Amino acid sequence: MAAERLRRQVAAFAFSTRGLRCTVSIGLSECHPGIASVSDWVNSADAALYRAKARGRDCIVVGC
């Protein structure tokens, strides 16, 4: 999955001048017939992002 590759690449990157590390939380939503509008789709992805952050960050959550 592209999101997992992105998460790993960001986690492996260190800012050379400070030795700082960065992580990402990613919220995804599938587009399926149950999604009534683009707004619902975005809201689903947003809710998945907040669940990823609540899990301790540096993870991917797929909403539906």
Beta strands, then each sheet from edge to edge (+ up, - down):
strand 1: 14-15
strand 2: 20-21
strand 3: 26-29
strand 4: 60-63
sheet 1: 1+ 2-
sheet 2: 3+ 4+
end
